[in-house]
Amino acid sequence: MAERRTMTINMGPQHPSTHGVLRLVLELDGEIIVRCTPHIGYLHTGMEKIAESKRYQQVIPITDRMDYLAPLSNNLAYVLAVEKLLGIEVPPRAQVIRVMLTELTRIGSHLVWLGTHAIDIGAMSVFLYAFREREAILDMYEQVSGARMMSSYFRVGGLFADLPEGFEKTVQSFIDSFPDRLAEYEDLLTHNPIWIGRTRGVGVIKPVEAVDLGLSGPSLRACGVAWDIRKSNPYSGYERFHFEMSRGSHGDVYDRYLCRIFEMRQSVAIVRQTLENLPDGPIVVADPKLIPPPKPRVKQSMEALIHHFLLWSTGFTVPAGEVYQSIESPRGEYGVYLVSDGSNTPYRVHFRAPSFVNLQSLPRMAEGRLVADLVAIIGSIDIVLGEVDR
């Protein structure tokens, strides 16, 4: 009887379809994956320890650079955690603007996922179309913050600034045209026999396995588990907005695709509601310990100048305590654990990164499948290595 032998190879860390510097050690029996072991850490930057040496407002730009496809989602989770420690709630206008921009961020992130996932499998055109719409969202980032990606627009206590003139019209124009664009993507993929052949029944994970592994976001809902933090633990006023939760039934690559397409439609519905219900009023809390004085006053008042200088040189203190705040990021549960010792810098910072946790499911999805399926499976999980390694 012939001896059965397997071969061990590396996929990555420099490989375009691992979506970053991810190394997979594959044990293969011919083209069948016997074992898949992820190796991470090639992008480790020590962001949590860096955050512990910064004042509270200075941590915000660090959060931008973890999941760099959803910077405003990261901003939101962090500022909500600090605000919970402070015991404050931002004004209604700031809450609604936060929801508007994080839902636009969700669309932008899913567009990058869709374009790169499709090009991994061989559908070139979708990449070009998806990035056409993402460009419009980056332009909106630039309008509100001056930066196209690392916007750092949210602040502890509110927002960096109010929406610029004409911004609502820009958003309205985008959400009016986007559903037709989304239909274009579906025309290219949803009923395409090649796409279905490469995705349906591939990378299946059962609901019980998904929950046991801590899977969250679209990858969990594609298994049929109805869990979305925007509904189960609403934050920033999400309880006031009506939307449906995406949900699949097979837990395969195809269902994960359908869930994210559905989510983009629901994000459009939420953004439309924010425009219809955007209140007037302040965009920051009325607390001089947190918020610098208006720039015109700084130029006219010595007290305001001193206040401005102290706030940006020493920051503000936060009552001692610990808190955990989670949000529904485009990839799943993004959580922030903060411990304050009463000083102006956090004592302990930890980020619950969905990309890191979701990556645990890759071996379960891939083992027993073809090597060619691995590319589709990695793309369907939608990881960002900056968030995995931190």
C-alpha positions in Angstrom: 0.0 0.0 0.0 1.4 3.4 -1.0 2.4 5.7 1.8 0.3 8.9 2.1 2.5 11.9 2.3 1.6 15.6 2.8 3.5 18.7 1.9 3.9 21.8 4.0 4.1 25.2 2.3 3.9 28.9 3.3 1.3 31.2 1.8 2.5 34.7 2.5 3.3 36.8 4.4 3.9 38.7 1.1 0.9 37.5 -0.9 -1.7 39.7 -2.5 -4.6 37.5 -1.6 -3.8 37.3 2.2 -5.0 41.0 2.4 -1.9 42.1 4.2 1.2 40.5 5.8 -0.6 37.3 6.9 1.4 34.1 6.8 -0.5 30.8 6.5 1.3 27.5 7.0 -0.6 25.0 4.9 -0.3 21.2 5.1 -1.5 19.9 1.8 -2.6 16.5 0.5 -2.3 17.3 -3.2 -4.6 20.3 -3.6 -6.6 19.6 -0.4 -5.9 21.6 2.7 -5.3 19.2 5.6 -4.3 21.9 8.1 -4.2 25.7 8.0 -2.3 27.6 10.7 -2.3 31.4 10.6 0.9 33.2 11.8 0.5 36.9 12.7 2.6 39.7 14.1 4.4 41.0 11.0 2.7 44.4 11.4 2.8 44.7 15.1 3.0 48.4 16.2 2.2 48.3 19.9 -0.7 50.7 19.5 -2.3 49.8 22.9 0.9 50.6 24.8 1.4 53.8 22.8 -2.2 54.8 23.7 -1.3 54.4 27.4 1.4 57.1 27.1 -0.9 59.6 25.4 -3.5 62.0 26.8 -7.1 61.0 26.1 -7.7 63.1 23.1 -4.3 62.2 21.6 -5.4 58.5 21.4 -8.0 59.2 18.7 -5.5 59.3 15.8 -4.1 56.0 16.9 -7.5 54.3 16.5 -7.6 55.5 12.9 -4.6 53.4 12.0 -5.8 50.0 13.2 -8.8 49.3 11.0 -7.7 51.9 8.5 -10.8 51.2 6.3 -13.2 52.2 9.0 -11.4 54.9 11.0 -14.5 56.7 12.1 -15.9 53.5 13.6 -12.8 53.1 15.6 -13.0 56.8 16.7 -16.6 56.3 17.8 -15.9 53.3 20.0 -13.0 55.0 21.7 -14.7 58.3 22.4 -17.9 56.6 23.7 -15.7 54.6 26.1 -14.1 57.8 27.5 -17.5 59.6 27.6 -18.9 56.7 29.6 -16.0 57.1 32.1 -16.7 60.8 32.3 -20.5 60.3 32.6 -21.4 62.6 29.8 -23.6 62.4 26.7 -23.0 64.4 23.6 -25.7 66.7 22.2 -28.3 65.2 19.8 -26.9 66.8 16.7 -23.5 65.3 17.4 -25.0 61.9 17.9 -26.9 61.9 14.6 -23.8 63.2 12.7 -21.8 60.3 14.3 -24.3 57.8 13.1 -24.4 59.3 9.6 -20.6 59.2 9.2 -20.1 55.8 10.7 -22.7 54.3 8.3 -21.0 56.0 5.3 -17.8 54.4 6.7 -19.5 51.0 6.7 -20.4 51.5 3.1 -16.9 52.6 2.2 -15.3 49.7 4.0 -17.7 47.1 2.4 -16.8 48.6 -1.0 -13.1 47.9 -0.4 -14.0 44.4 0.7 -16.2 43.9 -2.4 -13.7 45.2 -4.9 -10.7 43.2 -3.5 -12.7 40.1 -2.8 -14.0 40.1 -6.4 -10.6 40.7 -7.9 -9.2 37.8 -5.8 -11.6 35.5 -7.5 -11.1 37.0 -10.9 -13.8 39.6 -11.4 -11.8 42.7 -12.4 -14.6 45.1 -13.3 -16.2 45.2 -9.8 -13.0 46.5 -8.3 -13.1 49.5 -10.5 -16.8 50.2 -9.9 -16.6 49.8 -6.1 -13.7 52.2 -5.8 -15.5 54.7 -7.9 -18.1 55.0 -5.1 -15.6 54.8 -2.3 -13.9 57.8 -3.8 -17.0 59.8 -3.2 -17.0 58.8 0.5 -13.3 59.7 0.9 -14.2 63.1 -0.6 -16.8 63.5 2.2 -14.2 62.6 4.8 -12.1 65.4 3.4 -14.9 67.9 3.5 -15.6 67.4 7.3 -12.0 66.8 8.5 -9.5 67.8 5.8 -8.2 64.2 5.6 -9.2 61.5 3.2 -8.6 58.5 5.4 -7.2 59.2 8.9 -9.9 61.7 9.6 -9.9 61.8 13.5 -13.2 63.7 13.2 -14.9 62.6 16.4 -13.7 64.0 19.7 -14.4 63.2 23.4 -17.4 65.4 24.0 -18.6 65.7 20.4 -17.1 66.5 17.1 -14.0 68.4 15.7 -16.3 70.9 13.9 -19.8 71.1 12.5 -20.7 69.9 9.1 -19.5 72.3 6.3 -21.9 74.2 4.2 -23.5 72.0 1.5 -22.4 68.7 3.1 -26.0 67.4 3.5 -26.6 67.9 -0.2 -23.4 66.0 -1.0 -24.6 63.1 1.2 -28.1 63.2 -0.3 -26.7 63.1 -3.8 -24.6 60.0 -2.9 -27.4 58.0 -1.3 -29.8 58.8 -4.1 -27.4 57.4 -6.7 -25.8 54.6 -4.7 -28.7 52.0 -4.8 -28.4 51.9 -8.7 -24.6 51.5 -8.4 -25.2 48.6 -5.9 -27.6 47.0 -8.4 -24.7 47.1 -11.0 -22.5 45.1 -8.7 -25.2 42.6 -8.2 -25.8 42.3 -11.9 -22.2 41.4 -12.3 -22.0 38.9 -9.4 -25.1 37.7 -7.6 -26.4 35.3 -10.4 -23.1 34.9 -12.2 -22.6 31.1 -12.4 -18.8 31.4 -12.1 -19.2 33.6 -8.9 -21.7 31.1 -7.5 -19.4 28.2 -8.3 -16.5 29.8 -6.5 -18.5 30.9 -3.4 -21.5 28.7 -2.7 -20.8 25.9 -0.3 -17.3 27.1 0.2 -15.8 28.0 3.6 -18.9 26.8 5.5 -19.0 27.3 9.3 -21.9 26.2 11.5 -23.6 28.7 13.9 -22.5 26.8 17.0 -18.9 26.8 15.8 -19.1 30.5 14.9 -20.3 31.5 18.3 -17.7 29.3 20.1 -15.0 31.0 18.1 -16.2 34.5 18.9 -17.1 35.3 15.3 -19.1 38.6 14.9 -20.4 40.9 12.2 -21.5 39.8 8.8 -19.5 36.6 9.1 -21.6 35.6 12.1 -24.9 36.7 10.7 -24.2 34.8 7.5 -24.5 31.6 9.6 -28.0 32.6 10.6 -27.2 34.1 14.1 -29.2 37.3 14.5 -26.8 39.5 16.5 -26.0 43.1 15.7 -24.7 45.4 18.5 -26.6 48.4 16.9 -29.8 46.5 17.9 -28.7 44.5 21.0 -26.8 47.3 22.7 -27.7 50.5 20.9 -25.2 53.4 21.1 -25.1 57.0 19.9 -28.8 57.0 19.4 -29.1 53.9 17.1 -32.3 53.0 18.8 -34.0 55.9 17.0 -33.2 54.5 13.5 -35.1 51.8 11.7 -33.1 49.2 9.7 -33.1 45.4 9.1 -30.5 43.0 10.2 -28.6 41.0 7.6 -28.9 37.3 8.0 -27.9 34.2 6.0 -28.5 30.5 6.4 -25.6 28.5 5.0 -22.6 30.3 6.6 -20.6 30.1 3.4 -18.6 32.6 1.3 -21.7 33.4 -0.8 -23.9 34.2 2.2 -21.2 36.4 3.6 -21.2 38.3 0.3 -25.0 38.6 0.4 -25.0 39.9 4.0 -22.6 42.7 3.2 -24.5 43.7 0.1 -27.7 43.8 2.2 -25.9 45.8 4.9 -24.9 48.5 2.4 -28.6 49.0 1.5 -29.5 49.3 5.1 -26.7 51.8 5.7 -28.2 53.9 2.9 -31.6 53.8 4.7 -30.0 54.8 8.0 -28.1 57.7 6.4 -31.3 58.9 4.8 -33.0 58.9 8.2 -30.1 61.0 9.7 -30.6 63.6 7.0 -34.3 63.7 7.6 -33.9 64.0 11.4 -30.7 66.1 11.7 -31.4 68.5 14.6 -29.9 71.9 15.1 -27.9 72.8 18.1 -24.4 72.4 19.5 -22.0 69.7 18.4 -20.0 69.5 21.7 -20.9 69.3 25.3 -20.9 72.5 27.3 -18.0 71.5 29.6 -15.0 73.9 29.5 -12.8 71.2 31.1 -13.1 69.1 27.9 -13.8 71.6 25.1 -11.4 74.4 24.1 -12.9 78.0 23.8 -13.9 79.2 20.3 -11.0 80.5 18.2 -12.2 84.1 18.1 -12.2 84.2 21.9 -8.7 82.8 22.0 -7.5 85.8 20.0 -9.3 88.3 22.2 -9.1 86.9 25.8 -6.1 86.1 27.8 -8.1 83.7 30.0 -9.4 81.9 26.9 -5.8 81.7 25.6 -4.6 80.1 28.9 -7.5 77.7 28.9 -6.7 76.7 25.3 -3.0 76.2 26.1 -3.7 74.1 29.2 -6.2 71.9 27.5 -3.9 71.1 24.6 -0.7 70.8 26.7 -2.0 68.9 29.8 -5.4 67.6 28.6 -8.2 66.7 31.0 -8.4 64.1 33.8 -10.9 61.2 33.8 -12.4 59.7 37.0 -10.8 56.5 38.1 -12.6 53.4 37.0 -12.9 50.9 34.2 -15.3 50.6 31.2 -15.9 48.5 28.1 -17.7 49.9 25.1 -18.4 48.0 21.9 -19.9 49.0 18.6 -20.8 47.2 15.4 -17.9 48.0 13.1 -18.0 46.8 9.4 -16.1 43.7 10.5 -18.0 42.9 13.7 -17.7 43.7 17.4 -15.1 46.4 17.9 -14.6 46.9 21.6 -12.6 49.3 23.8 -11.6 48.4 27.3 -10.3 51.4 29.3 -8.9 51.7 32.8 -8.5 55.1 34.3 -6.4 55.9 37.4 -7.8 59.4 37.6 -4.9 61.1 35.6 -4.9 62.7 32.2 -3.7 59.5 30.5 -5.3 56.0 30.4 -3.8 53.4 32.7 -4.8 50.5 30.5 -6.1 50.4 26.9 -7.2 47.3 25.1 -9.0 47.0 21.8 -11.2 44.0 21.0 -10.4 43.8 17.3 -12.9 41.9 15.2 -10.4 41.1 12.5 -8.2 39.4 15.1 -11.0 37.3 16.6 -12.6 36.5 13.2 -9.3 35.2 11.9 -9.6 32.2 14.3 -12.4 30.9 12.1 -10.1 30.5 9.0 -8.8 27.0 9.8 -12.3 25.7 10.5 -13.5 27.2 7.1 -10.5 26.1 5.0 -9.5 22.6 6.2 -10.8 20.0 3.7 -11.2 22.5 0.9 -9.0 23.2 -2.2 -6.1 25.6 -2.1 -8.0 27.7 -4.7 -10.9 28.0 -2.2 -8.6 29.5 0.4 -8.3 32.8 -1.5 -12.1 33.2 -1.6 -12.4 32.2 2.1 -9.8 34.8 3.3 -11.6 37.5 1.3 -15.0 36.6 2.7 -13.8 37.1 6.3 -12.7 40.6 5.5 -9.7 41.0 7.8 -7.5 44.1 8.1 -4.0 43.2 9.3 -3.5 46.6 10.9 -6.3 45.6 13.3 -5.2 42.0 13.7 -1.6 42.8 14.8 -2.1 46.3 16.4 
